[in-house]
């Protein structure tokens, strides 16, 4: 039987703040925003709320530089990582129809990490 979730003032505040964010964010980013409005909300509450949203498929979740990153509307999260200087660059991918054709199901979002040598390091060679 699914767990019933109570509608609380804290949850409404968290939901409202998340809806205002138009880029990737971490739980710590959300905590900083929330603390301005409600000093009682802690990081554990934020993690529980984000986990619930992720389970309900109402938010997207990615791994970025060893940390969990969230997004309201970003359907992909892509990195180019330089193997020489370890720089990490974000880039967008607009179309992955070739992957969708290989999947037996419905895709929600995706993350890609590409490794290579950045132009700055190539110039130094």
QUIHU-V305123 format. One record per helix or strand of 2 or more residues. SS is the DSSP state (h for helix, s for strand). FROM is the first residue (numbers start at 1). TO is the last residue. Records with the same first field share a line. If there is no record, write none. Layout:
SS = FROM-TO  FROM-TO
This chain:
h = 9-20  27-35  43-55  97-100  119-124
s = 60-64  67-71  76-82  88-91  110-116
